[in-house]
Structure formats: structure tokens, C-alpha cells
Amino acid sequence: MKRILCLLSALLAALIITACGDDESDKTPAAASDAAPRTIQHAMGATKITGTPKRIVVLDTGELDSAVALGVKPVGAVEAIAGEGLPAYLGDAVRDIKLVGTIEQPNVEAIAALRPDLILSSKVRHEAIYDQLARVAPTVFTEEVGVTWKENFALHARALGLTDDATRLQAEYETKARDLSSALGDGRADTSVSVVRSVGDEVRIYLKANFLGTILEDAGLPRPEVQDKDEFSETATPERIPDLDGDVMILSRFGDDHRLLKRLQDNRLWSRLKVVESDRVFEVPDDLWFLGIGNFAARKVLDDLRAIVVDGRRLAGDDGNPKTA
């Protein structure tokens, strides 16, 4: 009897040990995976990130757009223009985010005070302060901004550990672009889109190598012949007003100084533009169409484009009378 009890005790102990062992084998790999460091290759080299970043600081509008698209609320962000706040199109998603300077001049001390575990920006914007930022937290830089927004979004997602979400969102964008192209049908050929942006004392004719240029191309929307170039932009002058023409003009304003735009609009050549005569000049929000430079913005721009070129509707705030002040 005593021997049987001993055998039962030994068997029970073995079962307990086995059960505990099985429990640990179930939990340990997941925990290890969560904490396992990832090495992200980027424009400034390689950065090691452990686990899932929770306290993100973004130093450009594209990085902010990527984070919001992926459901991540940064703890800190920069303004495009001092005192203007964060992009209005992002709504409540950017409420209470701490401002840490401007794109042109981020405040490294303010960034450090937020104790970030990831900083996102680009080489073209902030190469000069990369080393300072990297001492604060793991820092990942894209090479460029704007025209490379798709590659940038994928890099941001890898840094955040959210590649599956990024893949799904990019597929949504591609579906929207195809749907817009299909909705236009044969009308695409007669819907050349001119893109004009007033930036301080310059009026730019936007070409194809920029954020909006990629969206128009993905939607199959043609450009006026003089704008059908794989370059960023050219400067509009009174002599070049005819180059602003198209079946549709997208017009936007950055900042509050638009004296050159006023001079162009007061020129008799402006009133002779086919797009002006047909009342097809559409003003659009600059923070979305030109500063968004990310997946979230791209999907919203496609919605706006559909309203303009398919439905013939003007966006909120566009009364059909281009402002000249």
C-alpha cells in the first residue's frame, strides 16, 4: 500500500511538472516575440526597435498621416506653419498631441521631454539633427517626402510593427483609385487636370513627381501636355498663364501671402483660360491635398476628386469664386 501511494505521488508530481512545462512553452515564445528587437533599414542606416513603440514623435506631415492611418496617436508632432496647429483634415485624431516646433525647426529638448520610444522623419528634412534625435530615441528616416509616400508609408509601418495594417490600407487606396477611373469611363480622356498652388510669393505649376501627381496617375486622370512631366513643379509667371489651362484646375493656397496669385488672376490672360470660362476652377484644402502626403490623405483626396470630376460638386469652403486676397 505504501509503495502504491509513493507511485501515485510520483505520477502526480510528474503530471504537474508536465502541465507547468506545457504552460510555459505556450507563453514564452509569444512574450519573446513581443520583446524581440527588429532592425529597420532606412535612409540613415539601421535602427533597432524592441517591441511595439507606444510613444511616437513625428516631425513632418507625412509621418503624422501615416501614424493616424495606422491607428497610432503620436505624443508629439511639429506644425507646418508656426501657430497654425496640426492638419485640420485629421480632426480629433490629433487632439492633445504636444507640439514640438515646426517642420523647419523642431525643438529637440521638447521632443526629449516627451520620452519617445520612436521618432519618425526624413533625411531631406532633418538630416542635420539626426544624431541628436537618435540619442533621444530610436529614429527612422525616409529618404524623401511627397512622391515617395507609398514607400514611406511602408517604412513607417515596419517601424511601428504594423505592416499587415499598412498592406490592407494601401489595398483600400488602390481600390478607390480603380473605382474612380471606372466611374469616369471614356470621360477620362476629356478630364485633364491642371494643378496650381500659391505658396507665398510664388505660384507653382505642379507636374507629376509629387504626392498629388501620383494620385492623379493612379486614377488614370490625364494632365495638360505642358504639365505632363516627371518633375516636381515649375514657377508660373504672367507669360505662362496659358500653361495653367486644363479641363479642370485644382487650386490651393499655402500660408496667407498670395500677392502673385492675385496679379495672375487680374491678368486678362487668366480670364481667357478655358477652365476659367467654363467655371471649372476648384479650390481645395492645402493641408490635405498638398501637405497630407500619406495613405490617409491619399484616400481622402480620391474621395474629393470623385466629387469634383465625377459628380461636378465643389468641396466645402469652395464657393466657385477664386479668392484673390
ROLOSE-46459 format. One record per residue (C-alpha): x, y, z; residue in three letters. Coordinates in Angstrom, 1 decimal, m for minus. Example, Ala and Ser with C-alpha at 12.3 -4.5 7.8 and 13.67 -1.06 7.14 Angstrom:
<marlos>
px  py  pz  rest
12.3  m4.5  7.8  ALA
13.7  m1.1  7.1  SER
</marlos>
This chain:
<marlos>
px  py  pz  rest
0.0  0.0  0.0  MET
2.8  2.4  1.0  LYS
4.5  1.6  m2.3  ARG
1.4  2.3  m4.3  ILE
1.0  5.7  m2.6  LEU
4.5  6.6  m3.4  CYS
4.0  5.7  m7.0  LEU
0.8  7.7  m7.2  LEU
2.6  10.7  m5.6  SER
5.4  10.5  m8.1  ALA
3.0  10.2  m11.0  LEU
1.0  13.3  m9.8  LEU
4.2  15.3  m9.4  ALA
5.2  14.3  m13.0  ALA
1.8  15.4  m14.3  LEU
2.1  18.8  m12.5  ILE
5.6  19.4  m13.9  ILE
4.5  18.4  m17.4  THR
1.5  20.7  m17.2  ALA
3.6  23.6  m16.0  CYS
6.1  22.9  m18.7  GLY
3.3  23.0  m21.3  ASP
2.0  26.3  m20.0  ASP
5.4  27.9  m20.2  GLU
6.0  26.6  m23.7  SER
2.7  28.3  m24.8  ASP
3.5  31.6  m23.3  LYS
7.2  32.1  m23.6  THR
7.5  32.3  m27.4  PRO
4.8  34.9  m27.6  ALA
6.4  37.0  m24.9  ALA
9.8  36.6  m26.6  ALA
8.3  37.6  m29.9  SER
6.8  40.8  m28.4  ASP
10.1  41.9  m26.9  ALA
12.3  40.7  m29.8  ALA
14.3  43.5  m31.3  PRO
13.7  44.4  m35.0  ARG
16.3  46.1  m37.2  THR
14.9  48.7  m39.5  ILE
17.0  49.7  m42.5  GLN
16.3  53.3  m43.5  HIS
17.9  56.4  m45.1  ALA
20.3  57.0  m42.3  MET
21.4  53.4  m41.7  GLY
19.9  50.7  m39.4  ALA
17.9  51.2  m36.2  THR
17.0  48.6  m33.7  LYS
13.5  48.7  m32.2  ILE
12.3  46.5  m29.4  THR
8.7  45.6  m29.1  GLY
5.9  47.8  m30.3  THR
6.6  51.6  m30.0  PRO
4.0  53.4  m27.9  LYS
5.3  57.0  m27.6  ARG
5.9  58.2  m31.1  ILE
7.1  61.7  m32.2  VAL
6.6  62.7  m35.8  VAL
8.5  65.5  m37.5  LEU
6.6  66.0  m40.7  ASP
3.0  65.8  m42.0  THR
3.5  62.6  m43.9  GLY
4.7  60.8  m40.8  GLU
1.7  62.2  m38.9  LEU
m0.6  61.0  m41.6  ASP
0.9  57.5  m41.5  SER
0.6  57.2  m37.8  ALA
m3.1  58.3  m37.8  VAL
m3.9  55.9  m40.7  ALA
m2.4  53.1  m38.7  LEU
m4.4  53.9  m35.6  GLY
m1.4  55.3  m33.7  VAL
m1.7  58.7  m31.9  LYS
1.7  60.3  m31.5  PRO
2.7  62.0  m28.3  VAL
4.4  64.8  m30.2  GLY
4.3  66.4  m33.7  ALA
5.5  69.5  m35.5  VAL
3.5  72.2  m37.2  GLU
3.9  73.1  m40.9  ALA
3.5  76.8  m40.0  ILE
4.1  78.1  m36.5  ALA
0.7  78.9  m34.8  GLY
m1.4  77.0  m37.4  GLU
m1.7  73.8  m35.5  GLY
m1.9  70.3  m36.9  LEU
m3.8  69.5  m40.2  PRO
m7.5  70.1  m39.9  ALA
m8.4  67.1  m42.0  TYR
m7.1  64.7  m39.3  LEU
m9.8  66.0  m36.9  GLY
m10.0  64.6  m33.4  ASP
m7.2  62.1  m34.2  ALA
m4.6  64.8  m33.5  VAL
m6.3  66.4  m30.5  ARG
m4.0  66.9  m27.5  ASP
m0.8  65.9  m29.3  ILE
2.0  68.1  m28.0  LYS
3.6  70.5  m30.5  LEU
7.4  70.2  m30.7  VAL
8.3  73.1  m33.0  GLY
7.8  73.3  m36.8  THR
8.9  71.2  m39.7  ILE
11.6  73.7  m40.4  GLU
12.8  73.9  m36.8  GLN
11.9  71.0  m34.5  PRO
12.6  71.5  m30.8  ASN
14.9  68.6  m29.7  VAL
14.6  69.5  m26.0  GLU
10.8  69.4  m26.2  ALA
11.0  66.1  m28.1  ILE
13.2  64.5  m25.4  ALA
10.9  65.7  m22.7  ALA
8.2  63.5  m24.1  LEU
10.3  60.4  m23.6  ARG
9.6  58.9  m27.1  PRO
10.4  55.3  m28.0  ASP
10.3  56.1  m31.7  LEU
11.0  59.2  m33.8  ILE
9.9  59.4  m37.5  LEU
11.1  61.9  m40.1  SER
13.1  62.1  m43.3  SER
16.6  62.8  m44.4  LYS
15.6  65.6  m46.7  VAL
14.0  67.4  m43.8  ARG
16.2  66.7  m40.8  HIS
19.5  65.1  m41.7  GLU
21.4  67.8  m39.8  ALA
19.8  66.8  m36.5  ILE
19.6  63.0  m37.0  TYR
22.4  62.3  m34.5  ASP
20.7  64.4  m31.8  GLN
17.4  62.7  m32.4  LEU
19.0  59.2  m32.4  ALA
20.4  59.9  m28.9  ARG
16.9  60.6  m27.7  VAL
15.2  57.5  m29.1  ALA
15.3  55.1  m32.0  PRO
14.9  57.2  m35.1  THR
13.8  56.1  m38.5  VAL
14.2  58.4  m41.6  PHE
12.8  58.1  m45.1  THR
15.0  59.5  m47.9  GLU
12.4  61.9  m49.5  GLU
8.9  63.1  m49.0  VAL
5.9  63.5  m51.2  GLY
6.3  61.5  m54.4  VAL
7.7  58.6  m52.4  THR
4.7  58.5  m50.0  TRP
3.9  54.8  m50.7  LYS
7.4  53.6  m49.9  GLU
7.4  55.9  m46.9  ASN
4.2  54.5  m45.5  PHE
5.5  51.0  m45.8  ALA
8.7  52.0  m43.9  LEU
6.7  53.8  m41.2  HIS
4.5  50.7  m40.8  ALA
7.6  48.4  m40.4  ARG
9.0  50.8  m37.7  ALA
5.6  50.7  m35.9  LEU
5.3  46.9  m36.3  GLY
2.0  47.3  m38.3  LEU
2.9  46.0  m41.8  THR
m0.3  44.0  m42.1  ASP
m2.5  47.1  m41.4  ASP
m0.5  49.1  m43.9  ALA
m0.9  46.4  m46.6  THR
m4.7  46.5  m46.1  ARG
m4.9  50.3  m46.2  LEU
m2.8  50.5  m49.3  GLN
m5.1  48.0  m51.0  ALA
m8.1  50.2  m50.0  GLU
m6.3  53.2  m51.7  TYR
m5.7  51.2  m54.9  GLU
m9.4  50.0  m55.0  THR
m10.6  53.6  m54.6  LYS
m8.3  54.7  m57.4  ALA
m9.6  52.0  m59.7  ARG
m13.2  52.8  m58.8  ASP
m12.7  56.4  m59.7  LEU
m11.1  55.5  m63.0  SER
m14.0  53.2  m63.8  SER
m16.6  55.9  m62.8  ALA
m15.0  58.3  m65.3  LEU
m15.0  55.7  m68.1  GLY
m14.4  57.3  m71.5  ASP
m14.7  60.7  m69.9  GLY
m11.2  60.4  m68.5  ARG
m9.7  61.5  m71.9  ALA
m11.6  64.8  m71.6  ASP
m10.7  65.4  m68.0  THR
m7.2  66.8  m68.0  SER
m6.3  68.1  m64.5  VAL
m4.2  71.2  m64.1  SER
m2.6  71.7  m60.6  VAL
m1.8  75.1  m59.3  VAL
m0.6  76.1  m55.8  ARG
0.1  79.5  m54.4  SER
3.0  79.4  m51.9  VAL
3.9  82.9  m50.6  GLY
5.3  85.0  m53.4  ASP
5.4  82.0  m55.8  GLU
2.7  80.3  m57.8  VAL
3.7  76.8  m58.7  ARG
2.6  74.7  m61.6  ILE
2.7  71.2  m60.2  TYR
3.9  68.5  m62.5  LEU
3.8  64.7  m61.9  LYS
6.7  64.0  m59.5  ALA
4.8  64.8  m56.3  ASN
2.1  63.4  m54.0  PHE
m0.9  64.6  m55.9  LEU
0.8  63.7  m59.2  GLY
0.9  60.0  m58.2  THR
m2.7  60.0  m57.2  ILE
m3.9  61.5  m60.4  LEU
m1.8  59.0  m62.3  GLU
m3.2  56.1  m60.3  ASP
m6.7  57.2  m61.0  ALA
m5.9  57.5  m64.8  GLY
m6.6  61.2  m64.9  LEU
m4.5  62.9  m67.7  PRO
m2.5  66.1  m67.3  ARG
m2.3  69.1  m69.7  PRO
0.5  68.5  m72.1  GLU
2.8  71.2  m70.5  VAL
2.3  69.6  m67.1  GLN
2.9  66.0  m68.2  ASP
6.5  65.9  m67.0  LYS
8.2  63.7  m64.4  ASP
9.4  66.7  m62.4  GLU
8.1  68.3  m59.2  PHE
7.0  71.8  m60.2  SER
7.6  74.9  m62.2  GLU
7.0  78.6  m61.4  THR
4.1  80.3  m63.0  ALA
4.7  83.8  m64.4  THR
2.3  86.1  m66.3  PRO
3.7  84.8  m69.6  GLU
3.0  81.2  m68.6  ARG
m0.7  81.7  m67.6  ILE
m1.8  79.7  m70.7  PRO
0.1  76.7  m69.2  ASP
m2.3  76.7  m66.3  LEU
m5.2  75.6  m68.5  ASP
m7.0  72.3  m68.5  GLY
m10.4  70.7  m68.3  ASP
m10.3  71.1  m64.5  VAL
m8.0  73.2  m62.4  MET
m7.1  72.2  m58.8  ILE
m6.1  75.4  m57.0  LEU
m4.7  75.6  m53.5  SER
m3.1  78.1  m51.1  ARG
m0.3  77.6  m48.6  PHE
0.1  80.4  m46.0  GLY
m1.6  83.8  m46.2  ASP
0.6  85.7  m48.8  ASP
m0.9  85.3  m52.3  HIS
0.1  88.6  m54.0  ARG
1.5  86.9  m57.1  LEU
m1.6  84.7  m57.5  LEU
m3.7  87.9  m57.3  LYS
m1.6  89.5  m60.1  ARG
m2.1  86.4  m62.3  LEU
m5.8  86.4  m61.7  GLN
m6.1  90.1  m62.5  ASP
m4.3  89.5  m65.8  ASN
m6.5  89.4  m68.9  ARG
m4.9  86.0  m69.9  LEU
m6.4  84.4  m66.8  TRP
m10.0  85.2  m67.8  SER
m9.3  83.7  m71.2  ARG
m8.4  80.3  m69.8  LEU
m10.8  77.6  m71.0  LYS
m11.0  76.3  m67.4  VAL
m11.9  79.7  m66.1  VAL
m14.5  80.4  m68.8  GLU
m16.2  77.0  m68.1  SER
m16.2  77.7  m64.3  ASP
m14.1  74.6  m63.6  ARG
m11.5  76.0  m61.2  VAL
m11.9  74.1  m57.9  PHE
m10.2  75.3  m54.7  GLU
m9.1  72.5  m52.3  VAL
m7.7  72.4  m48.8  PRO
m4.0  72.7  m48.9  ASP
m3.3  70.7  m45.7  ASP
m5.0  67.6  m47.2  LEU
m4.1  67.8  m50.9  TRP
m0.6  69.0  m50.6  PHE
0.7  68.5  m47.0  LEU
m1.0  65.2  m46.2  GLY
1.5  63.1  m48.3  ILE
0.3  59.8  m46.7  GLY
m2.1  57.0  m47.1  ASN
m4.9  58.6  m45.0  PHE
m4.7  61.8  m47.0  ALA
m4.5  59.9  m50.3  ALA
m7.7  58.1  m49.7  ARG
m9.5  61.3  m48.8  LYS
m8.1  63.1  m51.9  VAL
m9.6  60.3  m54.0  LEU
m13.0  60.9  m52.4  ASP
m12.7  64.7  m53.1  ASP
m11.6  64.0  m56.7  LEU
m14.6  61.8  m57.2  ARG
m16.9  64.7  m56.0  ALA
m15.2  67.1  m58.4  ILE
m14.6  65.2  m61.6  VAL
m17.4  62.7  m61.5  VAL
m20.2  64.5  m59.6  ASP
m19.2  68.0  m60.5  GLY
m19.6  69.1  m56.9  ARG
m17.5  71.7  m55.1  ARG
m15.9  71.0  m51.8  LEU
m16.9  72.7  m48.5  ALA
m15.5  76.2  m48.5  GLY
m15.2  76.5  m52.2  ASP
m17.8  79.0  m53.4  ASP
m16.8  78.9  m57.1  GLY
m15.2  82.4  m56.9  ASN
m11.5  82.0  m56.5  PRO
m10.3  84.4  m53.8  LYS
m7.7  87.0  m54.9  THR
m6.7  88.3  m51.5  ALA
</marlos>
